[in-house]
Amino acid sequence: MADSVEVENKVGEREADRTATILQDTAKDYAEYVLVDPQREKQQLDEKIEEMLTRLDEFCAVVDMIRTDSSLSLNRSLPGIHAKAQEIRGIFQRIDRLEEFVSVVRDNVAAMEEEVNEVEREQGTLHSIKNLLSTLPVFTTKRSSGPKPPKKFTPLEIFKTSDYIKAEPDETPPVPEAKNGDT
């Protein structure tokens, strides 16, 4: 038993020594927290303040630049944009007139095409069949009536370009060429 008491005392002493060492190390660490180097702290604080002042100056420069750009936009760019918008309105009106003109031309071309198709149906196919049949002896009988009079040609009313496209004030009017009609 004496051995066990002696072992327990040694274990207790080692544990007490270890606890004392840990306690001393912890006390040293806390002592370092309390120790302050005011010169070093002041230097770090001064550096941070300088950095913040530099950034503040940069920010003020950016704000001044934005103000200058805004006044430039209001005084120079905005009137230019307004003038271009007025020009564009004129261009839009010209485009509308051109679309109207294209529509009229499309309608006239369709009417002419229909007229040509009708004449081709009447003259072309019928005429070629009559010529073919008249060459055969079976169909060479005398006709009781004379040839049918051809239909009277009535020309379609065609648009005038000058009704839709007028010379703009800043453009010189085109010189008309001598042709049969105004198309």
C-alpha positions in Angstrom: 0.0 0.0 0.0 2.8 2.3 0.7 3.8 1.8 -2.9 0.4 2.8 -4.2 0.4 5.9 -2.0 3.8 6.8 -3.2 2.7 6.3 -6.8 -0.4 8.4 -6.2 1.7 11.2 -4.7 4.1 11.2 -7.7 1.1 11.2 -10.1 -0.4 14.1 -8.1 2.8 16.0 -8.2 3.2 15.6 -11.9 -0.3 16.7 -12.5 0.2 19.7 -10.2 3.4 20.6 -12.1 1.6 20.2 -15.5 -1.3 22.4 -14.2 1.2 25.0 -13.0 2.9 25.1 -16.3 -0.3 25.5 -18.2 -1.4 28.2 -15.8 1.9 30.1 -16.3 1.7 29.8 -20.1 -1.9 31.1 -20.1 -0.9 33.9 -17.8 1.9 34.9 -20.2 -0.5 34.8 -23.2 -3.0 37.1 -21.3 -0.2 39.4 -20.3 0.7 39.8 -24.0 -2.9 40.8 -24.7 -2.7 43.5 -22.1 0.7 44.8 -23.2 0.0 47.4 -25.9 2.6 49.1 -28.1 1.0 52.5 -28.6 3.5 53.6 -31.2 2.8 50.6 -33.4 -1.0 50.9 -32.9 -0.8 54.6 -33.8 1.1 53.9 -36.9 -1.5 51.3 -38.0 -4.3 53.6 -37.3 -2.6 56.4 -39.3 -2.1 54.1 -42.2 -5.8 53.2 -42.2 -6.9 56.8 -42.0 -4.6 57.8 -44.9 -6.0 54.9 -47.0 -9.6 56.0 -46.2 -8.8 59.7 -47.0 -7.3 58.6 -50.3 -10.4 56.6 -51.2 -12.6 59.5 -50.2 -10.6 61.8 -52.5 -11.0 59.3 -55.3 -14.7 59.1 -54.7 -15.1 62.9 -54.7 -13.2 63.0 -58.0 -15.6 60.4 -59.5 -18.6 62.4 -58.2 -17.2 65.6 -59.8 -16.6 63.8 -63.1 -20.2 62.5 -63.1 -21.5 66.0 -62.4 -19.5 67.3 -65.3 -20.6 64.5 -67.6 -24.3 65.1 -66.6 -24.1 68.8 -67.3 -22.3 68.0 -70.6 -25.1 65.6 -71.5 -27.8 68.2 -70.6 -26.1 71.1 -72.4 -24.7 69.5 -75.5 -25.9 65.9 -76.1 -29.6 66.4 -75.2 -30.2 69.1 -77.8 -28.4 67.0 -80.4 -30.5 64.0 -79.6 -33.6 66.2 -79.8 -32.6 67.4 -83.2 -32.0 63.9 -84.4 -35.4 62.8 -83.1 -37.0 65.5 -85.2 -35.1 64.4 -88.3 -36.1 60.8 -87.6 -39.8 61.9 -87.5 -39.4 63.3 -91.0 -37.7 60.0 -92.1 -40.6 58.1 -90.6 -43.1 60.2 -92.7 -41.1 59.5 -95.8 -41.1 55.8 -95.0 -44.9 55.9 -94.6 -45.3 57.6 -98.0 -43.0 55.1 -99.6 -45.0 52.2 -98.1 -48.1 53.7 -99.5 -46.5 54.1 -102.9 -45.3 50.5 -102.8 -48.8 49.4 -102.0 -50.2 51.3 -105.0 -47.6 49.9 -107.3 -48.3 46.4 -106.0 -52.0 46.8 -106.7 -51.4 48.2 -110.2 -49.0 45.4 -111.1 -51.5 42.8 -109.8 -54.3 44.5 -111.9 -52.0 44.6 -115.0 -51.0 41.0 -114.5 -54.7 39.9 -114.2 -55.5 41.9 -117.4 -52.6 40.2 -119.3 -53.7 36.8 -118.1 -57.2 37.4 -119.2 -56.1 38.5 -122.7 -53.7 35.5 -122.9 -56.6 33.2 -122.0 -58.9 34.8 -124.7 -56.3 35.2 -127.5 -53.5 32.9 -126.9 -55.1 29.5 -126.1 -58.3 30.0 -128.2 -56.4 31.3 -131.2 -53.9 28.5 -131.2 -56.7 25.9 -130.9 -58.7 27.5 -133.8 -55.6 27.5 -136.0 -55.0 23.8 -135.2 -58.6 22.8 -135.9 -58.8 24.9 -139.1 -56.0 22.9 -140.6 -57.9 19.7 -140.3 -60.3 19.0 -143.3 -63.2 17.8 -141.1 -63.5 21.2 -139.4 -63.2 23.3 -142.6 -66.8 24.2 -143.0 -68.1 27.6 -143.8 -68.9 29.7 -140.9 -72.4 31.2 -140.8 -71.3 34.3 -139.0 -68.3 36.5 -139.4 -65.4 36.7 -137.0 -66.3 38.1 -133.6 -65.1 41.6 -133.1 -62.3 41.8 -130.6 -63.0 43.4 -127.3 -62.2 47.0 -127.0 -59.1 47.6 -125.1 -59.5 49.9 -122.1 -56.2 50.8 -120.5 -56.0 50.7 -116.7 -55.4 53.9 -114.8 -51.8 53.9 -113.8 -50.4 55.8 -110.9 -48.1 58.8 -111.2 -44.9 58.6 -109.3 -44.9 62.4 -108.7 -48.2 62.0 -106.7 -46.3 59.8 -104.1 -42.7 60.8 -104.2 -42.0 64.5 -104.0 -38.6 66.1 -103.9 -37.6 67.1 -100.4 -36.4 70.7 -99.8 -32.8 69.5 -99.3 -32.9 67.3 -102.4 -32.7 68.4 -106.0 -35.7 67.1 -108.0 -34.9 64.4 -110.6 -34.7 65.6 -114.2 -37.6 63.9 -116.1 -36.5 62.0 -119.2 -38.5 62.0 -122.4 -40.5 58.8 -122.3 -44.0 57.7 -123.4 -45.6 57.8 -120.0 -45.0 58.9 -116.5 -44.4 55.8 -114.4 
